[in-house]
């Protein structure tokens, strides 16, 4: 895999803090069939993620590896320096997708993105991504960058369906990557989703992830246990019908699980 597929399921590693558990979950995911691995400088687990990849039977060139530059590291010089540090921790010569984690703190669009463009031009990163960007931030970034924006990673789940950002992505030809796709497990107790899961003899996470794949979103649920990693992978076997999609669409309430002070959508 050299590019994210619009219908791809990845493994997220946010709050996967125990180095051995993190490495094992990444290794297990790769053995199950996942090829899209997502981490970040702020997660403090890049070394464990790199170890998990190295300990798997999957060659590095078949893994799509993404990480994110922490908001305190987004000055021009810091982007270069900390990306090199990420490479060392991940034990890799290149990163498939490097994200601006948030347009916040030390983010300065012209200087930050100039550094990203240089890393792209030299082949250190294969793709440029952004995270938690609203349309106005995307417009600004597209004007500055010569390289295309490859993905915008945002919170997305049945209660926050991000129709505007998905439409923007379709218009401008980049991926939407869903983090917290299970709404921090809040979907597990949802009666509508439970009813759909029972109808398909599936788990609620499988239903939610199948819906996200159906609407063209790349989704990266966090899972640490082999049981959950394998259960999530079963989303590919769930075939939702039009009625299911209508019922899930009706759950959209704009509910955010991650909404820090000064978030881009509040500006």
VEXKEPA-357444 format. One record per atom (N, C-alpha, C): residue number from 0; residue in three letters; x, y, z. Coordinates in steps of 0.2 Angstrom, whole numbers, plus 5000, padded with zeros to 4 digits. Atoms other than C-alpha are relative to their C-alpha. Example, Ala and Ser with C-alpha at 12.3 -4.5 7.8 and 13.67 -1.06 7.14 Angstrom:
BEGIN
   drenfi   paro     xx     yy     zz
        0    ALA   5004   4994   5000
        0    ALA   5062   4978   5039
        0    ALA   5004   5006   5000
        1    SER   4996   4994   4999
        1    SER   5068   4995   5036
        1    SER   4996   5005   5003
***
This chain:
BEGIN
   drenfi   paro     xx     yy     zz
        0    UNK   5004   4994   5000
        0    UNK   5000   5000   5000
        0    UNK   5004   5006   5000
        1    UNK   4996   4994   5000
        1    UNK   5008   5016   4995
        1    UNK   4995   5007   5001
        2    UNK   5005   4995   4999
        2    UNK   4992   5027   4997
        2    UNK   4994   4998   5004
        3    UNK   5007   5001   4997
        3    UNK   4977   5028   5008
        3    UNK   4995   4999   4995
        4    UNK   5006   5002   5004
        4    UNK   4962   5020   5001
        4    UNK   4994   5004   5003
        5    UNK   5006   4997   4997
        5    UNK   4946   5030   5003
        5    UNK   4996   4995   5004
        6    UNK   5003   5005   4996
        6    UNK   4939   5014   5010
        6    UNK   5005   4996   5004
        7    UNK   4995   5003   4996
        7    UNK   4953   5010   5022
        7    UNK   4998   5001   5007
        8    UNK   5000   5000   4993
        8    UNK   4953   5005   5040
        8    UNK   5007   5000   5003
        9    UNK   4993   5000   4997
        9    UNK   4968   5010   5051
        9    UNK   4999   4998   5007
       10    UNK   4999   5001   4993
       10    UNK   4974   5008   5068
       10    UNK   5002   5006   5004
       11    UNK   4997   4994   4996
       11    UNK   4975   5023   5080
       11    UNK   5003   4998   5006
       12    UNK   4996   5001   4995
       12    UNK   4987   5024   5094
       12    UNK   4999   5005   5006
       13    UNK   5001   4995   4994
       13    UNK   4981   5039   5105
       13    UNK   4999   4996   5006
       14    UNK   5000   5003   4994
       14    UNK   4983   5035   5123
       14    UNK   5002   4993   5001
       15    UNK   4997   5006   5000
       15    UNK   4991   5019   5119
       15    UNK   5007   5001   5003
       16    UNK   4994   4997   4997
       16    UNK   5004   5023   5132
       16    UNK   5006   4995   5002
       17    UNK   4995   5005   4998
       17    UNK   5012   5007   5138
       17    UNK   5004   4997   4994
       18    UNK   4996   5002   5006
       18    UNK   5027   5003   5126
       18    UNK   4999   4993   4997
       19    UNK   5001   5006   5002
       19    UNK   5025   4985   5126
       19    UNK   4993   4998   4997
       20    UNK   5007   5001   5002
       20    UNK   5006   4985   5124
       20    UNK   4999   5003   4993
       21    UNK   5000   4996   5006
       21    UNK   5008   4998   5110
       21    UNK   5003   4996   4994
       22    UNK   4996   5004   5006
       22    UNK   5021   4988   5100
       22    UNK   4996   4994   4998
       23    UNK   5003   5006   5001
       23    UNK   5011   4972   5102
       23    UNK   4993   5002   4996
       24    UNK   5006   4998   5004
       24    UNK   4995   4981   5096
       24    UNK   5001   5001   4993
       25    UNK   4998   4998   5007
       25    UNK   5003   4988   5081
       25    UNK   5002   4993   4996
       26    UNK   4998   5006   5003
       26    UNK   5011   4971   5077
       26    UNK   4994   4996   4998
       27    UNK   5006   5004   5001
       27    UNK   4995   4962   5079
       27    UNK   4995   5003   4995
       28    UNK   5004   4997   5006
       28    UNK   4985   4974   5068
       28    UNK   5003   4999   4993
       29    UNK   4997   5001   5007
       29    UNK   4998   4972   5054
       29    UNK   4999   4993   4998
       30    UNK   5001   5007   5001
       30    UNK   4996   4953   5056
       30    UNK   4993   4999   4998
       31    UNK   5007   5001   5002
       31    UNK   4977   4954   5055
       31    UNK   4999   5003   4993
       32    UNK   5001   4997   5007
       32    UNK   4978   4965   5039
       32    UNK   5000   5007   4999
       33    UNK   4999   4993   5000
       33    UNK   4979   4983   5044
       33    UNK   5006   5002   4996
       34    UNK   4994   4998   5003
       34    UNK   4991   4993   5034
       34    UNK   5001   5008   5001
       35    UNK   5000   4993   4999
       35    UNK   4987   5011   5040
       35    UNK   5001   5001   5007
       36    UNK   4998   4999   4992
       36    UNK   4996   5015   5057
       36    UNK   5000   5008   5001
       37    UNK   5000   4993   4998
       37    UNK   4993   5032   5065
       37    UNK   5002   5002   5007
       38    UNK   4997   4998   4993
       38    UNK   5003   5040   5079
       38    UNK   5001   5008   5000
       39    UNK   4998   4992   5000
       39    UNK   5009   5058   5084
       39    UNK   5005   5001   5005
       40    UNK   4995   4998   4995
       40    UNK   5023   5066   5093
       40    UNK   4997   5001   5007
       41    UNK   5003   4999   4993
       41    UNK   5011   5071   5107
       41    UNK   4998   4994   5003
       42    UNK   5002   5006   4997
       42    UNK   5006   5053   5110
       42    UNK   5006   4997   5004
       43    UNK   4994   5003   4997
       43    UNK   5024   5049   5116
       43    UNK   5001   4992   4999
       44    UNK   4999   5007   5001
       44    UNK   5023   5032   5108
       44    UNK   5003   4998   4993
       45    UNK   4997   5001   5007
       45    UNK   5032   5034   5091
       45    UNK   5005   4994   5000
       46    UNK   4995   5005   5000
       46    UNK   5046   5022   5097
       46    UNK   4997   4993   5000
       47    UNK   5004   5006   4999
       47    UNK   5034   5009   5102
       47    UNK   4996   4998   4993
       48    UNK   5003   5002   5007
       48    UNK   5025   5010   5085
       48    UNK   5005   4998   4995
       49    UNK   4995   5002   5004
       49    UNK   5041   5009   5076
       49    UNK   5002   4993   5002
       50    UNK   4998   5007   4998
       50    UNK   5045   4993   5086
       50    UNK   4995   4995   4998
       51    UNK   5006   5005   5002
       51    UNK   5028   4985   5082
       51    UNK   5001   4999   4993
       52    UNK   4999   5001   5007
       52    UNK   5031   4988   5064
       52    UNK   5006   4995   4998
       53    UNK   4994   5004   5001
       53    UNK   5048   4981   5065
       53    UNK   5000   4993   5002
       54    UNK   5001   5007   4998
       54    UNK   5043   4965   5074
       54    UNK   4994   4997   4997
       55    UNK   5005   5004   5004
       55    UNK   5029   4961   5062
       55    UNK   5003   4997   4994
       56    UNK   4997   5003   5007
       56    UNK   5031   4951   5046
       56    UNK   4998   5004   4994
       57    UNK   5002   4996   5005
       57    UNK   5025   4965   5036
       57    UNK   5005   5005   4998
       58    UNK   4995   4995   5002
       58    UNK   5038   4975   5026
       58    UNK   4998   5007   5001
       59    UNK   5001   4993   4999
       59    UNK   5040   4993   5030
       59    UNK   4996   5003   4994
       60    UNK   5002   4997   5006
       60    UNK   5036   4998   5012
       60    UNK   4992   4998   4999
       61    UNK   5007   5001   5000
       61    UNK   5019   4990   5014
       61    UNK   4995   5003   5005
       62    UNK   5004   4997   4994
       62    UNK   5014   5000   5029
       62    UNK   4999   5008   4998
       63    UNK   5001   4993   5001
       63    UNK   5006   5017   5027
       63    UNK   5001   5003   5007
       64    UNK   4998   4998   4993
       64    UNK   5014   5026   5043
       64    UNK   4999   5008   5000
       65    UNK   5001   4993   5000
       65    UNK   5007   5043   5048
       65    UNK   5002   5002   5007
       66    UNK   4999   4996   4993
       66    UNK   5013   5055   5063
       66    UNK   4998   5007   4999
       67    UNK   5002   4993   5000
       67    UNK   5009   5072   5068
       67    UNK   5005   5005   5004
       68    UNK   4995   4996   4996
       68    UNK   5020   5087   5073
       68    UNK   4996   5004   5005
       69    UNK   5003   4997   4994
       69    UNK   5015   5093   5090
       69    UNK   4999   5008   4999
       70    UNK   5001   4993   5001
       70    UNK   5008   5111   5091
       70    UNK   5005   5004   5003
       71    UNK   4994   4996   4998
       71    UNK   5023   5117   5101
       71    UNK   5006   5000   4996
       72    UNK   4994   5001   5005
       72    UNK   5035   5111   5087
       72    UNK   4998   5002   4993
       73    UNK   5002   4998   5007
       73    UNK   5027   5120   5072
       73    UNK   5003   5006   4997
       74    UNK   4995   4995   5003
       74    UNK   5040   5134   5070
       74    UNK   5004   4997   4994
       75    UNK   4996   5003   5006
       75    UNK   5050   5132   5054
       75    UNK   5005   4995   5002
       76    UNK   4994   5005   4998
       76    UNK   5066   5125   5062
       76    UNK   4997   4994   5004
       77    UNK   5002   5005   4996
       77    UNK   5056   5115   5075
       77    UNK   4997   4994   4996
       78    UNK   5003   5005   5004
       78    UNK   5046   5106   5061
       78    UNK   5006   4995   4997
       79    UNK   4994   5004   5003
       79    UNK   5063   5100   5053
       79    UNK   5003   4996   5005
       80    UNK   4997   5003   4995
       80    UNK   5071   5096   5069
       80    UNK   4996   4994   5003
       81    UNK   5004   5006   4997
       81    UNK   5057   5086   5077
       81    UNK   4998   4995   4995
       82    UNK   5002   5005   5005
       82    UNK   5052   5077   5061
       82    UNK   5006   4995   5000
       83    UNK   4994   5005   5000
       83    UNK   5070   5070   5061
       83    UNK   5000   4996   5006
       84    UNK   5000   5004   4994
       84    UNK   5068   5065   5079
       84    UNK   4994   4995   5000
       85    UNK   5006   5005   5001
       85    UNK   5051   5056   5074
       85    UNK   5003   4995   4996
       86    UNK   4998   5005   5005
       86    UNK   5060   5047   5060
       86    UNK   5005   4995   5005
       87    UNK   4996   5004   4996
       87    UNK   5073   5041   5073
       87    UNK   4996   4996   5005
       88    UNK   5004   5004   4995
       88    UNK   5060   5035   5086
       88    UNK   4996   4995   4996
       89    UNK   5003   5005   5004
       89    UNK   5050   5027   5072
       89    UNK   5004   4995   4996
       90    UNK   4995   5004   5003
       90    UNK   5066   5019   5065
       90    UNK   4998   4999   4993
       91    UNK   5002   5001   5007
       91    UNK   5061   5023   5047
       91    UNK   5004   5006   4997
       92    UNK   4997   4995   5004
       92    UNK   5069   5033   5033
       92    UNK   4995   5006   4997
       93    UNK   5005   4995   5003
       93    UNK   5053   5042   5028
       93    UNK   4993   4999   5004
       94    UNK   5007   5000   4997
       94    UNK   5035   5046   5034
       94    UNK   4995   5000   4994
       95    UNK   5005   5000   5005
       95    UNK   5021   5042   5023
       95    UNK   4995   5006   5000
       96    UNK   5004   4994   4999
       96    UNK   5010   5056   5030
       96    UNK   5001   5004   5006
       97    UNK   4998   4996   4994
       97    UNK   5015   5070   5041
       97    UNK   4995   5005   5001
       98    UNK   5006   4995   4999
       98    UNK   5001   5081   5049
       98    UNK   5003   5006   5004
       99    UNK   5001   4994   4995
       99    UNK   5000   5098   5057
       99    UNK   4995   4998   5004
      100    UNK   5005   5003   4995
      100    UNK   4992   5092   5073
      100    UNK   4994   5004   5001
      101    UNK   5005   4995   4999
      101    UNK   4982   5108   5076
      101    UNK   5002   5006   4997
      102    UNK   4998   4993   5002
      102    UNK   4982   5125   5068
      102    UNK   5000   5005   5006
      103    UNK   5000   4996   4993
      103    UNK   4987   5132   5086
      103    UNK   5007   5001   5002
      104    UNK   4993   4999   4997
      104    UNK   5001   5138   5097
      104    UNK   5005   5003   4995
      105    UNK   4994   4998   5005
      105    UNK   5017   5139   5086
      105    UNK   4998   5000   4993
      106    UNK   5002   5001   5007
      106    UNK   5007   5136   5070
      106    UNK   5000   5007   4997
      107    UNK   4999   4994   5004
      107    UNK   5012   5150   5058
      107    UNK   4999   4998   4992
      108    UNK   5002   5003   5006
      108    UNK   5004   5145   5041
      108    UNK   5006   5001   4995
      109    UNK   4995   5000   5005
      109    UNK   5018   5152   5029
      109    UNK   5006   4996   5002
      110    UNK   4993   5003   4998
      110    UNK   5033   5146   5040
      110    UNK   4999   4993   5001
      111    UNK   5001   5007   4998
      111    UNK   5026   5130   5046
      111    UNK   4999   4996   4993
      112    UNK   5001   5004   5006
      112    UNK   5020   5124   5029
      112    UNK   5006   5001   4995
      113    UNK   4994   5000   5004
      113    UNK   5036   5130   5020
      113    UNK   5005   4994   5003
      114    UNK   4996   5006   4998
      114    UNK   5045   5117   5031
      114    UNK   4997   4994   4998
      115    UNK   5003   5006   5002
      115    UNK   5032   5104   5027
      115    UNK   5001   4999   4992
      116    UNK   4999   5000   5008
      116    UNK   5034   5108   5008
      116    UNK   5007   4998   4999
      117    UNK   4993   5002   5001
      117    UNK   5053   5106   5010
      117    UNK   5001   4993   5002
      118    UNK   5000   5007   4998
      118    UNK   5051   5089   5019
      118    UNK   4997   4996   4994
      119    UNK   5003   5003   5005
      119    UNK   5040   5084   5005
      119    UNK   5004   5000   4994
      120    UNK   4995   4999   5006
      120    UNK   5052   5090   4991
      120    UNK   5006   4995   5001
      121    UNK   4994   5004   5000
      121    UNK   5066   5081   4998
      121    UNK   4999   4992   5001
      122    UNK   5002   5007   5000
      122    UNK   5056   5064   5000
      122    UNK   5000   4998   5007
      123    UNK   5000   5002   4993
      123    UNK   5057   5064   5019
      123    UNK   4993   4998   5002
      124    UNK   5007   5001   4999
      124    UNK   5038   5064   5019
      124    UNK   4997   4999   4993
      125    UNK   5003   5002   5007
      125    UNK   5027   5056   5005
      125    UNK   4994   5005   4999
      126    UNK   5006   4997   5000
      126    UNK   5012   5066   5009
      126    UNK   4999   5006   5006
      127    UNK   5001   4995   4995
      127    UNK   5007   5082   5018
      127    UNK   4992   5000   5003
      128    UNK   5006   5000   4997
      128    UNK   4992   5082   5030
      128    UNK   4999   5005   5005
      129    UNK   5002   4995   4995
      129    UNK   4983   5093   5042
      129    UNK   4995   4997   5004
      130    UNK   5005   5003   4995
      130    UNK   4972   5089   5057
      130    UNK   4996   5006   5004
      131    UNK   5004   4995   4996
      131    UNK   4958   5099   5065
      131    UNK   4999   5006   4996
      132    UNK   5001   4994   5005
      132    UNK   4957   5111   5050
      132    UNK   4993   5001   4998
      133    UNK   5006   4998   5003
      133    UNK   4942   5121   5046
      133    UNK   5001   5002   4993
      134    UNK   4999   4997   5007
      134    UNK   4938   5127   5028
      134    UNK   5005   5006   4999
      135    UNK   4996   4994   5001
      135    UNK   4946   5144   5031
      135    UNK   5008   4998   5001
      136    UNK   4993   5002   4999
      136    UNK   4962   5135   5037
      136    UNK   5003   4996   4994
      137    UNK   4998   5004   5006
      137    UNK   4962   5123   5022
      137    UNK   5001   5005   4994
      138    UNK   4999   4996   5005
      138    UNK   4960   5137   5010
      138    UNK   5007   5004   5000
      139    UNK   4993   4997   4999
      139    UNK   4975   5146   5017
      139    UNK   5006   4996   4999
      140    UNK   4994   5004   5001
      140    UNK   4986   5131   5017
      140    UNK   5000   4998   4993
      141    UNK   5000   5001   5007
      141    UNK   4981   5127   4999
      141    UNK   5003   5005   4996
      142    UNK   4997   4994   5003
      142    UNK   4986   5144   4994
      142    UNK   5008   5000   5001
      143    UNK   4993   5000   4998
      143    UNK   5003   5142   5002
      143    UNK   5004   4994   4997
      144    UNK   4996   5006   5002
      144    UNK   5008   5124   4997
      144    UNK   5000   4999   4993
      145    UNK   5000   5003   5006
      145    UNK   5014   5118   4981
      145    UNK   4997   4993   4999
      146    UNK   5002   5007   4999
      146    UNK   5011   5100   4986
      146    UNK   4992   5000   5002
      147    UNK   5007   5001   4998
      147    UNK   4993   5094   4988
      147    UNK   4999   4999   5007
      148    UNK   5002   5003   4993
      148    UNK   4985   5092   5005
      148    UNK   4997   4993   4998
      149    UNK   5002   5007   5001
      149    UNK   4983   5073   5006
      149    UNK   4994   4998   5004
      150    UNK   5006   5002   4995
      150    UNK   4971   5072   5021
      150    UNK   4999   5005   5005
      151    UNK   5002   4996   4994
      151    UNK   4962   5082   5035
      151    UNK   4997   4995   5005
      152    UNK   5002   5004   4994
      152    UNK   4961   5072   5051
      152    UNK   4996   5003   5005
      153    UNK   5004   4996   4996
      153    UNK   4946   5077   5061
      153    UNK   4996   4995   5004
      154    UNK   5005   5004   4997
      154    UNK   4934   5070   5074
      154    UNK   4994   4999   4996
      155    UNK   5006   5002   5004
      155    UNK   4920   5061   5065
      155    UNK   4997   4993   5003
      156    UNK   5004   5006   4998
      156    UNK   4907   5048   5071
      156    UNK   4993   5002   4999
      157    UNK   5007   4999   5002
      157    UNK   4888   5046   5070
      157    UNK   4997   5007   5003
      158    UNK   5003   4994   4997
      158    UNK   4885   5061   5082
      158    UNK   5004   5006   4997
      159    UNK   4997   4994   5003
      159    UNK   4897   5073   5072
      159    UNK   5003   4997   4993
      160    UNK   4999   5003   5007
      160    UNK   4896   5068   5054
      160    UNK   5004   5005   4995
      161    UNK   4996   4996   5004
      161    UNK   4906   5083   5047
      161    UNK   4999   5001   4993
      162    UNK   5002   5000   5007
      162    UNK   4896   5085   5031
      162    UNK   5004   5006   4996
      163    UNK   4997   4995   5004
      163    UNK   4904   5102   5027
      163    UNK   5007   4998   4998
      164    UNK   4993   5002   5001
      164    UNK   4922   5095   5029
      164    UNK   5000   4995   4995
      165    UNK   5000   5005   5005
      165    UNK   4918   5080   5019
      165    UNK   4998   5002   4993
      166    UNK   5002   4997   5006
      166    UNK   4910   5090   5005
      166    UNK   5006   5004   4997
      167    UNK   4994   4997   5002
      167    UNK   4926   5101   5005
      167    UNK   5005   4996   4997
      168    UNK   4995   5005   5002
      168    UNK   4937   5086   5004
      168    UNK   4998   4997   4993
      169    UNK   5002   5003   5007
      169    UNK   4927   5079   4989
      169    UNK   5001   5005   4995
      170    UNK   4999   4995   5005
      170    UNK   4928   5096   4980
      170    UNK   5007   5001   4999
      171    UNK   4993   4998   5001
      171    UNK   4947   5098   4983
      171    UNK   5004   4994   5000
      172    UNK   4996   5006   5001
      172    UNK   4952   5080   4981
      172    UNK   5005   4998   5006
      173    UNK   4996   5003   4995
      173    UNK   4959   5075   4998
      173    UNK   4996   4996   5005
      174    UNK   5003   5005   4996
      174    UNK   4955   5062   5011
      174    UNK   4997   5004   5006
      175    UNK   5002   4999   4993
      175    UNK   4945   5064   5027
      175    UNK   5002   4994   5004
      176    UNK   4998   5005   4996
      176    UNK   4952   5054   5041
      176    UNK   4997   5001   5007
      177    UNK   5004   4999   4994
      177    UNK   4941   5051   5056
      177    UNK   5004   4997   5006
      178    UNK   4998   5002   4993
      178    UNK   4948   5051   5074
      178    UNK   4994   4999   5004
      179    UNK   5005   5002   4995
      179    UNK   4938   5045   5089
      179    UNK   4994   4998   4996
      180    UNK   5005   5002   5004
      180    UNK   4927   5036   5076
      180    UNK   4994   4997   5004
      181    UNK   5006   5004   4996
      181    UNK   4917   5027   5090
      181    UNK   4998   5005   5006
      182    UNK   5003   4995   4995
      182    UNK   4914   5044   5100
      182    UNK   5002   4998   5007
      183    UNK   4997   5002   4993
      183    UNK   4926   5038   5114
      183    UNK   4995   4995   5003
      184    UNK   5004   5006   4998
      184    UNK   4915   5022   5116
      184    UNK   4993   5002   5001
      185    UNK   5007   4998   4998
      185    UNK   4899   5032   5118
      185    UNK   4995   4997   4995
      186    UNK   5004   5004   5005
      186    UNK   4892   5023   5102
      186    UNK   4997   4993   5003
      187    UNK   5001   5007   4998
      187    UNK   4892   5007   5112
      187    UNK   4993   4999   5003
      188    UNK   5006   5000   4997
      188    UNK   4876   5011   5121
      188    UNK   4994   5003   4996
      189    UNK   5005   4996   5004
      189    UNK   4866   5019   5107
      189    UNK   4995   4994   4998
      190    UNK   5006   5005   5002
      190    UNK   4849   5010   5104
      190    UNK   5000   4999   4993
      191    UNK   5000   5000   5007
      191    UNK   4849   5014   5086
      191    UNK   5005   4995   4997
      192    UNK   4994   5004   5003
      192    UNK   4866   5007   5082
      192    UNK   5000   4993   5003
      193    UNK   5000   5007   4998
      193    UNK   4863   4992   5093
      193    UNK   4995   4996   4996
      194    UNK   5005   5003   5004
      194    UNK   4847   4988   5083
      194    UNK   5003   4998   4994
      195    UNK   4997   5002   5007
      195    UNK   4857   4989   5067
      195    UNK   5005   4995   5001
      196    UNK   4995   5006   4999
      196    UNK   4871   4978   5074
      196    UNK   4996   4994   5001
      197    UNK   5004   5006   5000
      197    UNK   4858   4965   5079
      197    UNK   4997   4998   4994
      198    UNK   5003   5001   5007
      198    UNK   4850   4966   5062
      198    UNK   5005   4996   4996
      199    UNK   4995   5002   5004
      199    UNK   4867   4962   5054
      199    UNK   5004   4994   5004
      200    UNK   4996   5005   4996
      200    UNK   4873   4950   5068
      200    UNK   5008   5002   5000
      201    UNK   4993   4997   5000
      201    UNK   4888   4962   5070
      201    UNK   5000   5004   5007
      202    UNK   4999   4996   4995
      202    UNK   4895   4972   5084
      202    UNK   4999   5008   4999
      203    UNK   5001   4993   5002
      203    UNK   4891   4991   5086
      203    UNK   5006   5003   4997
      204    UNK   4994   4997   5004
      204    UNK   4909   4996   5082
      204    UNK   5001   4998   4993
      205    UNK   5000   5003   5007
      205    UNK   4908   4985   5066
      205    UNK   4995   5004   4996
      206    UNK   5005   4996   5004
      206    UNK   4892   4995   5061
      206    UNK   5003   5007   4999
      207    UNK   4997   4993   5000
      207    UNK   4900   5012   5065
      207    UNK   5005   5000   4995
      208    UNK   4994   5000   5004
      208    UNK   4916   5008   5056
      208    UNK   4998   4998   4992
      209    UNK   5003   5002   5007
      209    UNK   4906   5000   5041
      209    UNK   4997   5007   4997
      210    UNK   5003   4994   5002
      210    UNK   4896   5016   5040
      210    UNK   5005   5005   4997
      211    UNK   4995   4995   5001
      211    UNK   4912   5027   5040
      211    UNK   5003   4998   4993
      212    UNK   4998   5003   5006
      212    UNK   4919   5016   5026
      212    UNK   4996   5002   4994
      213    UNK   5005   4999   5005
      213    UNK   4903   5017   5016
      213    UNK   5000   5008   4998
      214    UNK   5001   4992   5002
      214    UNK   4903   5037   5016
      214    UNK   5007   5002   4998
      215    UNK   4994   4998   5003
      215    UNK   4921   5037   5010
      215    UNK   5005   5003   5005
      216    UNK   4996   4997   4995
      216    UNK   4930   5041   5026
      216    UNK   5005   4995   5002
      217    UNK   4995   5004   4997
      217    UNK   4947   5034   5032
      217    UNK   4999   5000   5007
      218    UNK   5002   5000   4993
      218    UNK   4944   5028   5049
      218    UNK   5006   4997   5004
      219    UNK   4994   5002   4996
      219    UNK   4957   5025   5063
      219    UNK   4998   4999   5007
      220    UNK   5002   5002   4993
      220    UNK   4949   5017   5079
      220    UNK   5006   4998   5004
      221    UNK   4995   5002   4996
      221    UNK   4961   5015   5093
      221    UNK   4997   4993   5003
      222    UNK   5001   5006   4997
      222    UNK   4962   4997   5099
      222    UNK   5006   4997   5002
      223    UNK   4994   5003   4997
      223    UNK   4974   4988   5110
      223    UNK   5000   4993   5001
      224    UNK   5000   5007   4999
      224    UNK   4968   4971   5113
      224    UNK   4999   4996   4993
      225    UNK   5001   5003   5007
      225    UNK   4969   4958   5099
      225    UNK   4993   4998   4999
      226    UNK   5007   5001   5001
      226    UNK   4950   4955   5102
      226    UNK   4997   5006   4997
      227    UNK   5003   4994   5003
      227    UNK   4945   4973   5098
      227    UNK   5003   5001   4993
      228    UNK   4997   4999   5006
      228    UNK   4958   4974   5084
      228    UNK   4997   4995   4994
      229    UNK   5004   5004   5005
      229    UNK   4950   4959   5075
      229    UNK   4993   5001   4999
      230    UNK   5007   4998   5001
      230    UNK   4933   4964   5079
      230    UNK   4999   5006   4996
      231    UNK   5001   4994   5004
      231    UNK   4935   4981   5071
      231    UNK   5001   4998   4993
      232    UNK   4999   5003   5007
      232    UNK   4942   4972   5056
      232    UNK   4994   4997   4996
      233    UNK   5006   5003   5002
      233    UNK   4926   4963   5054
      233    UNK   4995   5005   4997
      234    UNK   5004   4995   5004
      234    UNK   4918   4980   5048
      234    UNK   5000   4999   4993
      235    UNK   5000   5001   5007
      235    UNK   4923   4975   5031
      235    UNK   4994   4995   4998
      236    UNK   5005   5005   5001
      236    UNK   4910   4961   5032
      236    UNK   4993   5002   5001
      237    UNK   5007   4997   4998
      237    UNK   4895   4972   5037
      237    UNK   4998   5004   4994
      238    UNK   5003   4997   5006
      238    UNK   4884   4977   5022
      238    UNK   4994   5004   5002
      239    UNK   5006   4995   4997
      239    UNK   4873   4992   5028
      239    UNK   4996   5001   4994
      240    UNK   5004   4998   5005
      240    UNK   4858   4996   5018
      240    UNK   4997   5007   5000
      241    UNK   5002   4993   5000
      241    UNK   4849   5012   5014
      241    UNK   4997   5002   5006
      242    UNK   5003   4999   4994
      242    UNK   4838   5011   5029
      242    UNK   5005   5001   5006
      243    UNK   4995   4999   4995
      243    UNK   4853   5009   5040
      243    UNK   5003   5006   5000
      244    UNK   4997   4993   5001
      244    UNK   4861   5024   5032
      244    UNK   4996   5006   5002
      245    UNK   5005   4995   4998
      245    UNK   4846   5034   5035
      245    UNK   4999   5001   5007
      246    UNK   5000   4999   4993
      246    UNK   4845   5030   5053
      246    UNK   5006   5002   5003
      247    UNK   4994   4998   4998
      247    UNK   4863   5033   5056
      247    UNK   5001   5008   4999
      248    UNK   5000   4993   5002
      248    UNK   4862   5050   5047
      248    UNK   4996   5004   5005
      249    UNK   5004   4996   4995
      249    UNK   4848   5055   5059
      249    UNK   5003   5001   5007
      250    UNK   4997   5000   4993
      250    UNK   4860   5053   5074
      250    UNK   5004   5006   5000
      251    UNK   4996   4995   5000
      251    UNK   4870   5068   5069
      251    UNK   4998   5006   5004
      252    UNK   5002   4995   4995
      252    UNK   4869   5081   5083
      252    UNK   5005   5006   5001
      253    UNK   4994   4996   4999
      253    UNK   4886   5090   5082
      253    UNK   5003   4999   5006
      254    UNK   4997   5002   4993
      254    UNK   4891   5082   5098
      254    UNK   5008   4999   4999
      255    UNK   4993   5001   5000
      255    UNK   4910   5084   5100
      255    UNK   5003   4997   5007
      256    UNK   4996   5003   4994
      256    UNK   4921   5073   5112
      256    UNK   5006   5004   5001
      257    UNK   4994   4996   4999
      257    UNK   4936   5084   5109
      257    UNK   4999   5007   4998
      258    UNK   5002   4994   5001
      258    UNK   4933   5102   5111
      258    UNK   5004   5005   5004
      259    UNK   4996   4996   4995
      259    UNK   4948   5112   5119
      259    UNK   4998   5007   4999
      260    UNK   5000   4993   5000
      260    UNK   4948   5130   5123
      260    UNK   5004   5003   4994
      261    UNK   4997   4997   5006
      261    UNK   4952   5140   5107
      261    UNK   5001   4996   4994
      262    UNK   5000   5005   5006
      262    UNK   4948   5126   5095
      262    UNK   4999   5004   4994
      263    UNK   5001   4997   5006
      263    UNK   4948   5131   5077
      263    UNK   4993   5002   4998
      264    UNK   5006   4999   5002
      264    UNK   4930   5129   5075
      264    UNK   4996   5006   5004
      265    UNK   5003   4995   4996
      265    UNK   4927   5142   5089
      265    UNK   5002   5007   4998
      266    UNK   4997   4994   5002
      266    UNK   4937   5156   5080
      266    UNK   4996   5003   4995
***
